[in-house]
Amino acid sequence: MTDRAGVYARIIELIEPLNAKKVALTEATTFAGDMEMDSLTVMDLVASMEDEWDILIPLNMLPDLETIGQVADAVHGLVTKKG
């Protein structure tokens, strides 16, 4: 699925096994603050998303992606641009 809702749902599925603190996952959940993910875990998640949608997420984009919703927007934008 490449619609925004489908991208968001799949991202939630990819995050679940990495959610060590078992916090509730919402659009506003933050990776560093709420889930306390370290940079290695974040990079594992990025790699999973890149593999899932066959995209490249620019490293300079990552600091601006603090919440699950922001990541879903960015991934959806990259998938849509890819065509």
N, C-alpha and C positions, 0 to 999 in steps of 0.2 A: 504494500500500500504506500502510495506517495502523497496522499492528501495529508493535511496538517494533523488531523486527529489520528490517522494511522501511524504517522511518524512518531507522534507523542506516545501512543500506546506501545509501540515497539521499543522506544527509548526507556520507558518504564520497565519493560521486560529485561532489557539489557542491564539496567541499574540494579534490579532486585538482588542478584547474587553478590553485588559489591556493597550493598547497603548493610554494613556490619552493625550499625547502631539501630537498625530496624525502625527508622523514622518513617512517618507517613510521607508518601511521595505525592507531591502536588506540583502545580505549575510554579509555585513560589518557593519550593524547597531548594535550598542552596547546597552546593557540593562541599564547600569548605566549612561554612558555618553550621548548617544543620546536620549533614552527614559526616562531617569531619574527614573527608577523603584526602589522602595525601596525593602528592603530584604523580606518583607512580600509578596509583589506582585510577586517577583521572586520565592519564595517558592510555591505560588499558581500555578504558571506556571509549576514548576517542578512537582508538584502533578498531574496536568492535563496531562502532558506528560507521567508520570509513569502509570497513569490509562489508557491512550489512547493505549499504546503499551505493557502494562503489564510487565514493567521493573522496576528496581530500579536504580536510578542514584546516585552513591556514593557521599556523601557530600564532600569528599576530592577532587572530580573532579570539583565541581562547581566553585571554584576560577579561574580555567583555562579557563572557558567558558565565554568569554566576548562578543562574537558576535553571531548573529543568525546562521551564517554559522558554527561556531565552535559547537554550540549546535546541529545542524542538523547532523554534522559528528559524534558527540558523541552518539546521540540517534540511528542513523543508525548503528553504530558499536555495540551498546548494543543489538539492535533488531536482528542483523545478528548473533551475538554470541549466543543469546538465541535459535536461530534456529527456 
